[in-house]
Amino acid sequence: MSFNIYYSLYIKAPINMIFDAVSEPDQLNNWWTLESSGTPKVNAVYNLNFTNEFNWFGKVSKCEFDKSFYITMT
């Protein structure tokens, strides 16, 4: 069984700032995670830490700079 989570957010900002906000760990920490790590490139592993109980990992499955960014949770 697999699950998908999709978000549709409308943000009035330059596309490069939005891309950075969802792909750069220091930017993710500003609005979503407590602490994260990873590099925005295909097959890179991301750690998305919310709490000790919710410490998630994923692999970048698609990365087109300033266009799209997908993480497949592992």
C-alpha positions as CSV (number, residue, x, y, z in Angstrom):
1,M,0.0,0.0,0.0
2,S,1.4,3.4,-0.8
3,F,0.2,6.9,0.1
4,N,0.7,10.3,-1.5
5,I,0.6,13.7,0.1
6,Y,0.1,16.6,-2.3
7,Y,0.0,20.3,-1.3
8,S,-1.2,23.1,-3.4
9,L,0.1,26.4,-2.0
10,Y,-0.3,29.7,-3.7
11,I,2.6,31.9,-2.7
12,K,3.3,35.4,-4.1
13,A,7.2,35.2,-4.3
14,P,9.8,34.6,-7.0
15,I,10.0,31.0,-8.1
16,N,13.7,30.6,-7.0
17,M,12.7,31.7,-3.4
18,I,9.9,29.1,-3.4
19,F,12.1,26.4,-4.7
20,D,14.7,27.1,-2.0
21,A,12.0,27.1,0.7
22,V,11.0,23.5,-0.1
23,S,14.4,22.1,-1.1
24,E,17.1,23.8,1.1
25,P,17.4,22.3,4.6
26,D,18.1,25.7,6.3
27,Q,14.9,27.1,4.6
28,L,12.8,24.1,5.6
29,N,13.8,24.6,9.2
30,N,12.4,28.1,9.0
31,W,8.8,26.9,8.3
32,W,8.4,23.2,8.5
33,T,11.0,21.0,10.3
34,L,12.9,21.4,13.5
35,E,16.0,20.2,11.8
36,S,16.6,18.8,8.4
37,S,19.5,17.8,6.1
38,G,20.0,16.9,2.5
39,T,21.1,18.3,-0.9
40,P,18.6,19.2,-3.7
41,K,19.8,16.6,-6.2
42,V,18.4,13.3,-7.5
43,N,19.0,10.3,-5.2
44,A,20.2,12.5,-2.3
45,V,18.9,11.4,1.1
46,Y,16.9,14.0,3.2
47,N,16.4,13.8,7.0
48,L,13.2,15.6,8.0
49,N,13.2,15.8,11.8
50,F,10.0,17.1,13.5
51,T,10.4,15.4,16.9
52,N,12.1,12.3,18.3
53,E,9.0,10.3,17.3
54,F,8.7,11.9,13.8
55,N,12.2,11.7,12.4
56,W,11.6,10.9,8.7
57,F,13.9,10.1,5.8
58,G,13.4,10.4,2.1
59,K,15.2,10.3,-1.2
60,V,15.0,13.0,-3.8
61,S,13.2,11.4,-6.8
62,K,12.9,14.5,-9.0
63,C,14.8,17.8,-8.9
64,E,14.4,20.4,-11.6
65,F,15.8,23.7,-10.2
66,D,13.2,26.4,-10.0
67,K,10.5,24.0,-11.3
68,S,9.9,20.9,-9.3
69,F,11.2,19.0,-6.3
70,Y,9.9,15.5,-5.1
71,I,11.0,13.5,-2.2
72,T,10.0,9.8,-1.9
73,M,9.7,8.9,1.8
74,T,11.7,5.9,2.8
